[in-house]
Amino acid sequence: MAEKAKSNGEIFDTKVLKRTFDFVKPYIKQFYLLIFLTVLTGVLAPIRPYLTQATVDQHILLGDAEGLVFMVWLMVILSVVQAVVQFAYSYLSGWLGQYIVRDIRVKLYEHITQLKLQFYDKTPIGNLITRTISDVESLSNVFTDGLAAMVGDLLQLIFILGLMFYTDWKLTLVSMAAFPLLILATYVFKEKVKYAFNEVRTAVSSLNTFAQEHITGMSIVQIFGSEKAEFNKFNDINREHRRAHLKSVMYYSVYFPVAEVIGAMGTGLLVWYGARGVLHEDVTLGILIAFIMYIAMFFRPIRQIADRFNTLQMGIVSSSRLLKLLDDHSFIQVSGSHIPKKVEGNVKFDNVFFAYNATDYVLKDISFEVKKGETVALVGATGAGKSSIINLLSRFYEIEKGEITVDGRNILDYNLSALRKNIGVVLQDVFLFSDSIMNNITLSNPEITRESVLKAAELVGAKTFIEKLPEGFDYNVMERGATLSVGQRQLISFVRTMVYDPAIMVLDEATSSVDTETEELIQNAITNMMKGRTSIIIAHRLATIQKADKIIVLDKGEIKEVGTHDELLAKNGYYANLHQMQYKSMANLNV
């Protein structure tokens, strides 16, 4: 968007600005009040020099003590009114900015949670953090210190200029002699800072992405002794961030002294010409004093406008990024409305084709059926398509061709939330939030009672170890469950699944990475969880699926064999080869 604006010769993308101000609509009354206060501020400020002129010429020089007292009181009242208006303006602009930012963050987060997992496969998490935190904060400045403030500054300039020309047009032209130089300096500054700010935003995004990924993966960094190499990478990114910031600091450091010098030149010309006018009685002393005040007030908003303009540009750049994210509608389609009273658990894949990038199929013509209460195991080498099948069943991804049904109804017809509540998924990589065990199980769902959690924990055999923890179910597991063992985390994930009492269980070989000590406990938990439920298991250890009703062997996205353990061994095909390879590896391990 920003590039488009640039190519069209626009100062900034007006379409983005218009869409940004759509967020103001819920607070339109407050926004109009803010504009009124802005206008009032712009009008009140130049009145003080005018009153000063009248005080000097009409009262001080004429010795009118009574009139002088009146004028002093008038200026005091004006100052109080200005202070009140300025307070109201500052508070309201801050209030408006923060409420709008809150709404944008809520809308952005809600939007992000509805995006397909495919979106997260290709989008760095650091970029999303930058959008929801830094970019939204930058956008808040558009409302607190951006357009409304610029409007106030422009009105003040117009009103000052009008009063100056009304008072003495010759003195005004002399005062404005240095004005073109200030305009030129401001334009150059604006252009330079615009590009510097864009570099800063890019550098911040890169820094957030790198820090998030490497802090999350710190164990890998330390395991492979890559601390120094990763530090050097971080140092390079941080150095680029510093360079971009210093470039903008340098432009500010040059511009403001230059602006001060130009302003001083204008004041010098004014004093020189005005003093001659006073000596020749062409200009009154009050007018000269008023013009000195006018010129100071005039050049200050010019400098502020340049700063505010760049604040506005930064906000527009951030807004364009936020709007681009909000315009990404790669949502899971939720047009289905069917909410079943009870899911029996009959699952069928019928000629299903699926590709992550819409061209290279990872699943090709997959067809199989799992009847109510049956246990089906998916086996195959890494990349065979096992995880893709369970992701499609829960509609984390959408298929290209074919049909998936539950109880004879296409999963597209189901209400998405109702469908997922009836499919209990337990993954190998258990994710726990930095919160209590209770909240990690319920995920703050008010429908899940403490009694149902205790019942589920008892069922999977997790209640005993949880109650032995310092605070029991209220024990904080810290980030990603760092204070628990792999087996304990897995048991908690079982409880989290079982509180929904799902009709269909999907297990991604939940015992493949647990310690030997708790493997038996977990196997018993799995047995209890599978009772009376349709179960689909991704199997890495073939020894754990010998009792499965059906084993489906996958290779390169295609079904190669289907049968029981004994039937597949008798075929002496893919499964038999996998079984033999795994048996040999286990035998070697025991040796």
C-alpha atoms as one frame of an Amber mdcrd trajectory, in Angstrom:
protein
   0.000   0.000   0.000   2.775   2.337   0.933   4.533   1.578  -2.361   1.385
   2.334  -4.280   1.054   5.692  -2.566   4.637   6.491  -3.364   4.281   5.626
  -7.043   1.183   7.798  -7.326   3.038  10.747  -5.825   0.786  10.885  -2.793
   2.115  12.159   0.525   0.630   9.060   2.107  -1.965   6.493   1.149  -5.309
   8.227   1.633  -7.167   4.909   1.311  -5.231   3.531   4.266  -5.909   6.740
   6.215  -9.625   6.494   5.462  -9.772   2.840   6.541  -7.761   3.678   9.655
 -10.338   6.259  10.654 -13.090   3.664  10.308 -11.936   2.567  13.772 -13.032
   6.000  15.058 -16.719   5.434  14.209 -17.707   3.963  17.617 -16.299   7.133
  19.239 -17.439   9.654  16.658 -18.912  12.065  19.281 -15.639  12.150  21.202
 -13.762  12.635  17.932 -15.920  15.638  16.973 -15.354  17.087  20.458 -11.617
  16.612  19.963 -11.778  18.474  16.637 -13.707  21.298  18.350 -11.057  21.524
  21.086  -8.365  21.503  18.385 -10.005  24.435  16.616 -10.468  26.254  19.917
  -6.784  25.748  20.792  -5.725  27.084  17.393  -7.909  30.178  17.787  -7.106
  31.025  21.428  -3.303  30.898  21.180  -2.797  33.952  18.869  -5.132  36.162
  20.930  -2.498  36.722  23.634  -0.075  38.697  21.366  -3.014  40.772  20.133
  -4.003  41.615  23.728  -0.345  42.385  24.525  -0.249  44.843  21.629  -3.433
  46.566  22.846  -2.108  46.677  26.433   1.180  48.368  25.435  -0.208  50.845
  22.895  -3.522  51.759  24.502  -2.749  51.559  28.215   0.938  51.374  29.199
   2.194  54.075  26.798  -0.822  56.265  27.614  -0.491  55.747  31.382  -3.942
  54.200  31.724  -3.507  52.253  34.989  -7.166  51.256  35.272  -7.254  49.933
  31.703  -3.928  48.132  32.326  -5.423  46.213  35.271  -8.411  45.229  33.139
  -6.149  43.947  30.345  -4.002  41.983  32.805  -7.093  40.275  34.217  -8.284
  39.585  30.682  -4.961  37.878  29.827  -5.080  35.876  33.076  -8.592  34.663
  32.219  -7.420  33.812  28.697  -4.487  31.824  30.105  -6.788  29.863  32.428
  -9.204  29.091  29.570  -6.267  28.013  27.382  -4.963  25.752  30.142  -8.389
  24.123  30.623  -8.846  23.625  26.871  -5.315  22.237  26.539  -5.924  19.796
  29.408  -9.239  18.661  27.896  -7.598  18.254  24.479  -4.605  16.279  25.800
  -6.732  13.973  27.957  -9.376  13.368  25.274  -6.812  12.673  22.538  -5.032
  10.179  24.820  -8.337   8.600  25.867  -9.508   8.281  22.264  -6.180   6.829
  21.132  -6.082   4.164  23.842  -9.684   3.068  23.355  -9.186   2.761  19.603
  -5.928   0.860  20.119  -7.729  -1.508  22.505 -10.403  -2.173  19.868  -7.810
  -2.732  17.140  -5.806  -5.158  19.291  -8.943  -7.129  20.183 -10.047  -7.267
  16.541  -6.550  -8.218  15.396  -6.168 -10.995  17.967  -9.632 -12.355  17.217
  -8.760 -12.293  13.509  -5.453 -14.111  14.065  -7.109 -16.900  16.075  -9.453
 -17.639  13.157  -6.740 -18.022  10.509  -5.863 -21.433   9.135  -2.823 -23.255
  10.477  -1.440 -22.904   6.944  -1.077 -19.177   7.630   1.160 -19.898  10.641
   3.225 -22.353   8.608   4.493 -19.470   6.466   4.325 -16.475   8.825   7.072
 -15.835  11.425   5.589 -15.478  14.913   7.848 -12.458  15.536   6.094 -10.610
  12.703   2.712 -11.217  14.312   4.013  -9.992  17.670   5.289  -6.828  15.964
   1.874  -6.284  14.364  -0.145  -6.773  17.554   2.182  -4.823  19.855   4.544
  -2.360  18.146   2.483  -1.504  15.051  -0.718  -1.023  17.041   1.136   1.206
  19.528   2.551   3.249  16.635  -0.953   3.592  15.219  -2.193   5.035  18.521
  -0.003   8.087  17.885  -2.120   8.883  14.810  -4.983   9.694  17.174  -3.054
  11.097  20.147  -0.429  13.170  18.352  -1.229  12.953  14.661  -3.956  14.340
  12.456  -5.977  16.300  15.034  -2.805  17.964  16.351  -1.748  18.809  12.781
  -5.143  20.375  12.129  -4.752  22.472  15.290  -1.269  23.618  14.243  -2.467
  24.560  10.744  -5.418  26.518  12.140  -3.102  28.326  14.511  -0.783  29.250
  11.615  -3.679  30.533   9.522  -5.101  32.585  12.395  -1.673  34.037  13.286
  -0.982  34.933   9.676  -4.398  36.565   9.362  -3.828  38.700  12.476  -0.330
  39.660  11.300  -1.527  40.813   7.856  -4.453  42.625   9.461  -2.106  44.450
  11.845   0.758  45.376   9.474   1.218  43.690   6.078   4.716  45.137   5.489
   6.000  43.883   8.822   4.396  40.512   8.068   6.237  40.143   4.754   9.552
  41.011   6.437   8.834  38.473   9.186   8.081  35.795   6.573  11.288  36.400
   4.578  12.964  33.311   6.105   9.810  31.208   5.822  10.646  29.587   2.403
  13.930  28.323   3.865  12.045  26.679   6.724   9.583  25.078   4.293  12.480
  23.683   2.243  14.268  22.350   5.334  11.026  20.812   6.609  10.337  19.072
   3.286  13.853  17.579   3.122  13.597  16.482   6.748  10.199  14.890   6.148
  11.440  12.837   3.193  14.596  11.657   4.945  12.833  10.695   8.164  10.075
   8.847   6.277  12.564   6.365   4.847  14.458   6.157   8.133  11.247   5.252
   9.976  10.440   2.538   7.421  13.892   1.060   8.032  13.277   1.214  11.785
   9.968  -0.676  11.478  11.608  -3.375   9.319  14.494  -3.690  11.785  12.090
  -3.977  14.746  10.185  -6.760  12.988  13.419  -8.675  12.257  14.580  -8.218
  15.846  11.289  -9.473  17.296  11.254 -12.483  14.977  14.836 -13.481  15.786
  14.469 -12.990  19.542  11.178 -14.913  19.735  12.458 -17.883  17.725  15.825
 -18.189  19.452  14.612 -17.683  23.010  11.939 -20.341  22.389  14.564 -22.645
  20.883  17.309 -21.841  23.407  17.695 -25.512  24.345  18.686 -26.335  20.746
  21.116 -23.418  20.661  22.810 -24.634  23.847  22.726 -28.336  22.957  24.656
 -27.688  19.751  26.935 -25.062  21.280  25.739 -22.349  18.890  25.586 -19.558
  21.486  28.397 -17.520  19.912  27.189 -17.985  16.317  23.595 -17.046  17.231
  24.850 -14.130  19.317  26.749 -12.844  16.278  23.565 -13.083  14.176  21.614
 -11.232  16.857  24.373  -8.633  17.052  24.151  -8.031  13.299  20.362  -7.566
  13.430  20.657  -5.341  16.502  23.376  -3.316  14.782  21.038  -2.740  11.820
  18.288  -1.709  14.254  20.676   0.763  15.940  21.840   2.121  12.562  18.264
   2.758  11.419  17.407   4.502  14.702  20.560   6.625  14.683  19.795   7.708
  11.132  16.450   9.134  12.254  18.107  10.666  15.346  20.693  12.320  13.117
  17.987  13.868  10.909  16.219  15.240  13.985  19.522  16.512  15.374  20.182
  18.439  12.158  16.676  19.678  11.461  15.743  21.311  14.768  18.937  23.437
  15.094  18.518  24.471  11.446  14.898  25.387  12.122  15.975  27.396  15.182
  18.561  29.308  13.114  15.983  30.059  10.406  13.513  31.181  13.073  16.185
  33.415  14.611  16.857  34.920  11.162  13.182  35.788  10.826  13.111  37.291
  14.330  16.298  39.276  13.587  14.852  40.742  10.393  11.639  41.583  12.235
  13.435  43.366  15.092  15.712  45.273  12.679  12.863  46.457  10.444  10.365
  46.924  13.297  12.791  48.942  15.448  13.379  51.324  12.522   9.608  51.630
  12.170   9.250  52.453  15.871  11.981  55.112  15.624  10.276  56.658  12.595
   6.874  56.250  14.273   5.614  54.059  11.403   5.174  51.100  13.771   4.003
  51.192  17.359   5.962  49.506  20.153   2.949  47.298  20.915   2.848  46.026
  17.323   6.576  45.212  17.381   6.239  43.268  20.659   3.147  41.470  19.333
   4.984  40.532  16.115   7.925  39.114  18.074   5.424  36.941  19.910   3.655
  36.063  16.639   6.856  34.998  14.912   7.833  32.716  17.815   4.360  31.190
  17.799   4.405  30.865  14.009   7.709  28.996  13.633   6.995  26.594  16.521
   3.961  24.899  14.840   5.943  24.605  11.591   8.557  22.536  13.404   5.844
  20.561  15.205   3.982  19.896  11.960   7.084  18.246  10.505   7.340  16.016
  13.565   3.630  15.278  13.645   3.637  14.541   9.926   6.262  11.861  10.422
   4.303  10.485  13.384   1.313  10.295  11.068   3.383   8.613   8.349   4.688
   6.036  10.829   1.115   5.371  11.887   0.017   4.981   8.258   2.851   2.525
   7.560   1.852   0.521  10.658  -1.813   0.763   9.696  -1.120  -0.554   6.181
   0.590  -3.588   7.723  -2.287  -4.158  10.148  -4.884  -3.800   7.399  -2.937
  -6.218   5.209  -3.135  -8.768   8.009  -6.835  -8.046   8.598  -7.449  -8.423
   4.851  -6.020 -11.943   4.941  -9.194 -14.013   5.003  -7.615 -17.446   4.839
 -10.103 -18.658   7.437 -11.474 -22.133   7.905 -14.932 -21.945   6.303 -17.512
 -22.102   9.083 -20.661 -22.192   6.951 -21.726 -25.521   8.507 -24.333 -25.291
  11.253 -25.034 -28.915  12.173 -24.687 -29.507  15.925 -25.307 -33.189  16.639
 -26.964 -34.280  19.861 -24.555 -37.194  19.934 -21.674 -38.229  17.684 -21.496
 -41.998  17.194 -17.954 -41.910  15.813 -18.173 -43.397  12.313 -15.390 -41.829
  10.257 -14.888 -42.162   6.509 -12.298 -40.757   4.102 -13.476 -41.011   0.496
 -10.953 -40.359  -2.338  -9.270 -37.528  -0.403  -6.513 -35.463  -2.025  -4.592
 -32.838  -0.049  -1.640 -30.496  -0.660  -0.114 -27.862   1.613   0.836 -25.674
  -1.344  -2.068 -26.622  -3.654   0.235 -28.321  -6.189   2.287 -31.071  -4.544
  -0.130 -33.604  -3.085   0.932 -35.094   0.257  -2.205 -37.283   0.319  -3.390
 -38.988  -2.852  -6.753 -40.724  -3.223  -7.010 -41.704   0.449 -10.033 -43.887
   1.229 -10.734 -45.787   4.447 -13.453 -46.198   7.051 -13.401 -46.420  10.843
 -16.593 -47.703  12.410 -17.913 -46.756  15.811 -15.705 -48.106  18.602 -12.983
 -49.373  16.247  -9.273 -48.667  16.644  -7.346 -47.881  13.468  -3.594 -47.335
  13.389  -1.740 -45.286  10.759   1.833 -46.365  10.132   4.522 -45.364   7.675
   7.816 -43.597   7.324   8.270 -39.928   8.188   6.517 -37.792   5.576   4.093
 -40.562   4.582   1.080 -38.332   5.420  -0.049 -39.717   8.812  -0.263 -36.353
  10.618  -1.951 -34.760   7.591  -4.835 -37.242   7.890  -5.600 -36.339  11.517
  -5.223 -32.611  10.761  -7.822 -32.919   7.995 -10.288 -34.748  10.237 -10.312
 -31.786  12.671 -10.415 -29.348   9.736  -7.142 -27.652  10.590  -6.563 -27.751
   6.831  -8.979 -28.066   3.912  -8.863 -30.868   1.344  -8.507 -30.258  -2.393
 -10.669 -33.177  -3.550 -12.765 -35.925  -2.052 -14.927 -36.040   1.078 -14.520
 -36.701   4.782 -17.611 -37.718   6.737 -18.467 -38.282  10.390 -21.585 -40.387
  10.961 -22.326 -40.172   7.236 -22.366 -36.356   7.149 -19.689 -34.253   5.439
 -17.537 -32.530   8.073 -18.111 -29.251   6.160 -21.755 -29.418   7.292 -20.822
 -29.495  10.987 -20.528 -26.475  13.213 -16.736 -26.245  13.504 -16.681 -25.903
  17.284 -19.102 -28.829  17.717 -17.004 -31.000  15.397 -13.747 -30.324  17.235
 -15.310 -30.864  20.666 -16.172 -34.395  19.590 -12.672 -35.158  18.311 -10.133
 -35.510  21.114  -6.633 -34.877  19.737  -3.517 -35.738  21.756  -0.308 -34.697
  20.039   3.252 -35.816  20.651   4.416 -32.268  21.335   2.363 -31.153  24.340
   1.941 -27.405  24.742   1.174 -26.037  28.192   0.693 -22.366  28.997   2.354
 -20.543  31.873  -0.646 -21.011  34.156  -2.167 -23.424  36.648  -2.823 -27.060
  35.765  -6.548 -26.400  36.157  -6.515 -23.544  33.650  -4.346 -25.560  31.262
  -6.983 -28.305  31.333 -10.099 -26.117  31.082  -8.493 -23.387  28.901 -10.814
 -20.983  30.788 -13.915 -22.679  29.383 -16.695 -21.877  31.903 -18.648 -24.989
  30.806 -15.983 -27.290  32.266 -16.482 -27.806  36.007 -13.822 -28.690  38.553
 -15.679 -31.947  39.226 -15.415 -32.989  35.565 -11.677 -32.220  35.621 -11.165
 -34.381  38.715 -13.174 -37.197  37.127 -11.127 -37.043  33.909  -7.869 -36.917
  35.881  -8.929 -40.010  37.813  -9.778 -41.814  34.574  -6.363 -41.271  32.960
  -4.409 -41.822  36.174  -3.125 -38.242  36.507  -4.918 -37.248  39.691  -2.396
 -38.860  42.045   0.691 -37.054  40.750  -1.168 -33.719  40.370  -2.375 -33.754
  43.979   1.203 -34.389  45.163   2.355 -31.100  43.611   2.709 -28.077  45.998
  -0.620 -26.520  45.049  -2.281 -29.488  43.403  -4.461 -28.496  40.452  -3.588
 -24.825  41.084   0.153 -25.492  40.601   1.709 -23.158  38.007   3.515 -25.275
  35.395   5.479 -22.264  34.050   6.089 -21.651  30.343   5.504 -24.757  28.164
   5.228 -26.849  31.348   8.929 -26.545  32.100   8.535 -27.681  35.736   6.957
 -31.016  34.747   8.396 -34.171  33.192   7.480 -35.201  29.627   5.219 -37.952
  30.981   3.437 -35.575  33.367   2.809 -33.084  30.583   1.410 -35.881  28.438
  -0.964 -37.005  31.192  -2.244 -33.441  31.612  -2.890 -33.288  27.859  -4.944
 -36.505  28.232  -7.051 -34.891  30.949  -7.477 -31.776  28.788  -8.851 -33.983
  26.019 -11.060 -36.170  28.208 -12.986 -33.342  29.902 -14.880 -32.965  26.613
 -15.742 -36.694  26.585 -15.089 -36.932  22.804 -16.603 -39.688  20.668 -13.462
 -39.878  18.495  -9.924 -40.127  19.865  -6.883 -39.168  17.782  -3.509 -40.081
  19.279  -0.202 -39.074  17.740   1.802 -41.920  19.380   1.553 -40.344  22.811
   4.143 -42.688  24.325   6.936 -42.235  21.787   8.856 -39.642  23.800   8.026
 -40.430  27.423  10.365 -41.874  30.015  10.209 -45.615  30.646   9.074 -45.123
  34.233   5.725 -43.585  33.230   5.149 -45.440  29.936   3.032 -48.150  31.570
   0.928 -45.523  33.349   0.338 -43.713  30.059  -0.508 -46.947  28.227  -3.142
 -47.693  30.884  -4.473 -44.131  30.473  -4.715 -44.595  26.711  -6.551 -47.896
  27.171  -9.085 -46.186  29.470  -9.488 -43.272  27.063 -10.134 -45.535  24.059
 -12.866 -47.614  25.712 -16.107 -47.223  23.768 -14.589 -44.622  21.458 -13.524
 -44.590  17.838  -9.751 -44.290  17.900  -7.223 -43.296  15.249  -3.605 -43.782
  16.295  -0.456 -42.600  14.579   1.965 -45.362  15.453   5.740 -45.076  15.616
   6.224 -48.155  17.788   4.549 -51.037  15.980   4.492 -53.079  19.183   1.827
 -50.729  20.605  -0.733 -51.341  17.814  -0.776 -55.092  17.425  -4.297 -55.254
  18.871  -5.684 -52.551  16.552  -8.788 -53.552  14.574  -7.171 -52.232  11.424
  -3.707 -51.014  10.430  -3.316 -48.685   7.449   0.157 -48.525   5.921   1.014
 -45.233   4.187   3.881 -44.440   1.848   4.401 -41.100   0.096   0.791 -40.073
   0.649  -0.789 -43.289  -0.623  -2.363 -46.272   1.132  -0.234 -49.318   0.404
  -1.702 -51.931   2.730  -4.685 -52.409   5.052  -5.248 -55.251   7.526  -4.642
 -56.544  11.027  -1.161 -57.038  12.443  -1.100 -60.746  11.602  -2.626 -60.250
   8.138  -0.044 -57.632   7.193   2.870 -59.717   8.450   1.591 -62.617   6.343
   1.607 -60.413   3.226   5.340 -59.847   3.708   5.027 -56.334   2.218   5.493
 -52.758   3.440   4.326 -53.438   6.991   6.408 -56.586   7.315   9.492 -54.643
   6.200   8.769 -51.849   8.716   8.242 -54.416  11.454  11.453 -56.225  10.613
  13.482 -52.964  10.519  12.103 -51.865  13.869  12.694 -55.304  15.400  16.337
 -55.226  14.258  16.889 -51.736  15.620  15.430 -52.720  18.984  17.598 -55.871
  19.046  20.704 -53.801  18.317  19.699 -51.347  21.016  19.388 -54.154  23.571
  22.821 -55.483  22.596
